[in-house]
Amino acid sequence: MSDNNSFDRVKKYILNVIFTCVFLELFLGGSGRLVEFTSFLTLRMCLFCIYIPITLFFLIVRKYLNKFIVLIVGYFLFSVTIATIVAFINIKTATAGMFDDIKPLLNIFLLPYLYYSIDSVDKIKHLLKLLKISAVILAIMHLVFYCIYLQNSSIAQLTAVLSTNAEDIDKTQFFFKGDSGYVNYTGDVYLCIGFIVWDQFHRNSLFKYIILLLLFVSIVLTGTRGLILATAGAYFIKWAFLKFNYKSIAYILIGSFLTVLMFLSLKGSIGDKDESDQVRYNTINQVVDRISPMSVIVGHGFGNGVPERPGHMEISYLEVFHKQGVIGLVYYFLILLVGYIMYKRCSVKNGIGFFMFIWFVYLLTFTNPYINHPLGITIISIAIISMMKLSEFEKIKPVILYKLNKV
């Protein structure tokens, strides 16, 4: 009996280590190429190849999976199959980009992995801890970057420090906004998620507000308009619709003022954005020019971009429509719908923060490609499964996540 208990403890420990590694890499690893073993093999891919067999093992042993996860994954396989078939039909225009389009979408299999992995409230708290820690690490990183810039008073020195792969700009982890020391890291989306976590899932204290100020400053130092707008939008939805009360109007007015203030302070510091905006307009026009009755339904298939953006587009909804048509867009509507159902099933005090995660990603996707990116898919998966599990745990006894006081 003791041997069995020892084996169970070792197994649980190993699974917890894998769980922690998977999510820390996603939270801190940016585009996924921060740790590369070869030009093809990355740490993120290795971890994916570890947690998928674990998921299959639990599926075989337990022979049960929540119907909403089955619905999402089932529709995902259907929509991807359709877009792949269309791509092969249009094989003359499809490129090696087919695999590049499909690969990031596979992160949706985090849903069943999370479902089997989160077996207690403590596991959700552990995820929140990882998010808090990761956000603080990212914030400190941005402050260090800005201090390097201030010390040298030159963007050139900062560029030399961070541009580790200048020959291949597509693999560069850091993007420089103008000449004022603002740096955007591909994983900065977790600065904003971290802000929501610290705000929603930490008891009020001086320490909490110091961390929130640190994260606020760091988000500004990314110089990324989309991150600022999406964070403000998530809070607007919270105050205007999810938790409206007499204080909401004041919060909305203060939040709007701070958002405008940030935009005005960034306007002359992040470089000329006319060119990047023009790229978006050109991409929209080229997608519209290629619309046909059939493409509206099934799209043009994976690997088929437009001249302005042969690969991925800045506006993911546009890319999904172009490559997968309405069938692809329905998939993301389905995810949002499931997220809303899970939010309504768990208590507001616990669910509102996670539902804000989902809205943040959906709003951010209007300006930056995240809804079909591993980072965005991860955020949505955490939100849906956490709310799903909370609704189960709350049937047994009350759950209060904000009592998580330690980092």
N, C-alpha and C positions, 0 to 999 in steps of 0.2 A: 504494500500500500504506500509506504514511504517513497519507494522508487517511482511509483506512478505520480505522486505529488511533486517530486523533484523534477520529473520529466515535464509535467504540466507547467511548472514555474519557469523552467528554461524555455519552453516553447512560447509561453506568454511574453517572456522578456525579449526573445528574438523578434517576435511579431511587433512588439512595441518599438524596438530599435528601428526596424524596417519602416514602420509607420512614421516615426519621427524623421528619418532620413528622407523619405519620399516627400514630405511636406516642407521640410526646411529647404530642400533643394528647389522646390517650386516657388517658395516664398522669396528666396534670396538669389536664385540662379538666373534671373532675368529671362532671356530668350531661350535658355537651355544649353547654350554653348559656352558657358563660363568655364565648365570643366569638360574638356574634350580629351578622349583617349586616342582617337584617330580623326581624320577629316569627316568620317561618317558616324562613328560611335561616340556618344556622350554619356555623362553620368545619368542624365534624365532618362535616356533610352534604356540604360541598364536597370534602373529602378523600375521602369515600366515593365520590363521583362521579368522582374521579380514579383511585382504585386499582381500581375495578371494570373500566373499560375496559382497564387494564394487564393485569389478570388474564385477561380474555377474549382479549387479544392473545397472551399466552403460551400460553393453551389452544389457540388456533388454530394457532400456529406449532409447538408441541411435540407437540400431539395426544396428550398423555398426562397423566393425573392419578392419583395414588395411589388404590387401590381403597377404602381406608378413608375418604378424603375424599369420594369419590363416594357411598359408603354413607351417610355422615352428611348430606351436602347433599341427596342424593336423598330420604332419609326426612324431612328437614326440609321439603322442598317438598311431599311427600305430606301430612304432618301439618298444615301451614299451609293447604293446599288444602281439606282436610276441615273444619277449624275455620272457614274462610271461608264454605264452602258452608252449614254449619250456622248461621252468623251470618246469612246471607241468608234462610234458612228462618225464622229467628226475628227477622226484620227489624223487627217491631213493638217488640221490646225492645232490639235492638241500637242503638248510637248511633255518633256520630263516633269513639268510642273504638276502633272496629275498626282504624283506621289507626294509632292510638297503640299498640295491642297488637302489630301486625305490625312496625312500623318498627324497634324496638330489636332484634328477632330477626334482622333482615337482616345484623347484624354477623357472623353465622356465615360469611359470604363472606370473612372474614379468613383462613379456613382455606386455600383455594386461593391467595389472594394471598401468604400467608406461605410456602406450599409452593414457589411459584415464586421468591419473593424471597430465601429463605435458601438460598444456593448454596455456602456455605462455613462452616467453624467460626467464622471471624471475624464472620460476620453474627449468629450466636447470641451471641457475646461482645459485639457492639455492642448487641443488645437488652438484655443483662444490664447493660451500662453505663448505658443509658437508664433502666432500672428503678432502679439504684442512685442515679443523680443525681436522679431524680424523687422518690424516697423522702426523700432528704436535704432537698430543697427544701420538700416538704410538712412535714417535721419542723421545719425552721427557721420556717416559716410559723406552725405551732402555738405554738412558743415565743414568737414575736413577739406573737401574739394574747394569750397568757397574761401576757406582760409589760405589755401595754396594760391588761389587767384589773388587775394588781397595782399599776400606777402610779396608777390612778384609784380603785381599790377599789370599783368599781361596774360591774355588768354593763351598765348603760344606755349608758355610753360605748362599750363594745365593740360593743354592738348597733347603735349609731348609725354606727360605722365600717364594719360588715360588711353591714348590711341595705340593700343597694343597690336592692332591688326589693320593698320592704315591702308594696306594693299587691297583688302577686301572689305569695303564699307558695309556690305550686307551683313557681315559677321561682327561688326563693331558693336560693343555693348553700350557705349556711351555716345550721346549726341549733344553737340554744343549749340546752345541757343544764343546767338549773337556774340558780342565780345565783352559781356559783363559778368562772366564767371558762372552763368547758369548752365547746369549739366542735367540732361535727362538720361536716366538709366532705364533699360528695358523693363526692369522689375519695379519701377516706382509706383506702379498701380497699388502695391501693398503698403505704401505710405498712407494712401487714402483709406484703404481697408483697415489699416492699423489705427488710424484716427477714429474710425467708427467703432472699432473694438474697444479702444481705451475710453471712449465717450460712453458707450452703451453698456459695457460689461466690466466696469471698474467703479467701485464705490467712490463717492465724492471725497476728495482730499486735496491738499496742496500739491502733493506729488503728482496726482492725476493731471491737474491743470498745467503743471510745469511740462509734463510729457506732451500734452495736447498743444501747448505753445511751440514746443520743439518740432513737433510734426507739422504744425501749421507753417512755420518758417521754412521747413524743408520742402514742403509741397510748393511753396512760392519759388524756392531756389531751383526747382526743376525747370521753371520757365515754360511749363506746358499748359496751355489754355484748356485743353480737354480735361485734364485731371481736376483743375479748379472748378470748371463748370459742372462736371459730373458729380463731384463731392457736394457742391452747393445744391445741385438738382436733387440728390438723394435726401438731403436734409429738408428741402422744400416739400418733397412728397411726404416725408415724415410729419412735418408740422402742419401742412395744409390738408392732408387726407388721412394719415394713419393715426395721428395722435393730436388732433385739433382741440385746442382749448383757448382760454382767454390770453394765455401767454404766446400763442402761436404767431399772432400778428406782429408782436414785438420781435420775436425770433426771426421771422421772415424779413422784416425791415432791416434788422441789424445784419443778417446774413447777406442780403442784397447789397447793402452798403459796403461790407467787407469785400464782396466779390468784385464790385465795380472798382473799389480802391486798388485791389490787387491787379486788375486789368490795366488800370491807368499807370500803376508803378512798373508794370512789365512792358508796356507798349513800346517804349523806346529802348528797351534793354535786351530783347530777345531776337533782334534782327528783323529783316524785312520778311513778312509773312505773305506778301502778295503772290510770290511765286508758288509757294506751297498751296495757297488757296486756289490759284489758277489751275494747278494740277488736278485738284478735286473737281473743279468745274469742267475741265476737259474730259476727265474720266466719266463724269455723269453724262455729258453729251455723247460720248462714244458708246456708252452702254445703251442709251436711248436709241441711237442710230441703228443698233443691231437687234432691236426688239422685233420678234416675229410672233405670230399667234402660238406657235409651238414652244418657243423659248420662254414665253410668259409662264407656261406650265412647268416645263422640265429644265429650262435653262440651256446653256450651250455646252455643259459638261465641264468636269474638272480639267484644269490645264489650259483652258481657253480664256485668256484675259482680253484686254484691249490694247491698242498701240501705246497709250499713255501709261498703262499699268499691265504688262504682260503676265505678271504674277499676282501678288496680293494688292488689294486696294485699301486706301486709308479708311473708307467708309465700308465696313464689313457687310452691312445690309445690302449695299449696292453690289458687292461681290457675290453674295449669296444669291441674290436675284438673277444676276447675269449667268452664274454657273449652274444654279440649281432651280431657278424659277420659283414659282409660288410654293411648290413642294418643299423647297429648302426653307423658305420663310416660315411656313407652317410649323416646321420643327422647332424654331426658336420661340414662336408663339406658344407652342405646347409646353416648352420648358417654363416660360413665364407663368402660364396657367397653373402648372403643377406647383410652382413656387408659391403662388397665391393661395392655393388650396392648403398647402402645408402651413403657411402663415396663419390661416384662419383656424387651423386645428390645434395649434399650440397657444400658450398664453402670450398676450401682447408684450408683456415685460421682457420675455425671453426671445420672442420671435421677431420683434420689430427691427432689431439690429441686423439679423440675418436677412430679412426681407430687403433692408436697405442695401446689403451687399449686391443682391440681384439687380435692383434698380440702378445702382451705381454702374455696373457693367453694361447694362442696356443703354444707359444715357451716354456713357463714355464711347460706345461703339458708333455714335453718330459722327465722331471726329477722329477716333483712333481704332485700329483693328484689334478688338479684344474678345468679342463674343465668340469668335471661331478660332481663338488662340488658346494654347494650354493654360496661360495665366488666368484668362477670363473664365474658361471652362472650370478651372479648379475652384475659383471663388463661388461660382454658381452651384457646383456640386457640394461644396462645404455647407452652403446655406440651405439647400434643399434637404440633404440628409440630416443635418443638425436639427432642423425644424421637425422633420419626420420622426426622428428618434425622441426629441423632446416631447412630442405629443404622446408617445408611448410611455415615457418615463413619468410624465405628469399625471397619468392615470393611476399610478401607484402611490406617489406622494408629491407634494409641491417641490418645484425646482427653482432655485434662485441663483442664476449665474453671476450676478453682479457682486456676490460675496467673494469673488476671486480677487484677493487683495495683493498678492505677491506676484512679482514678475517672474 
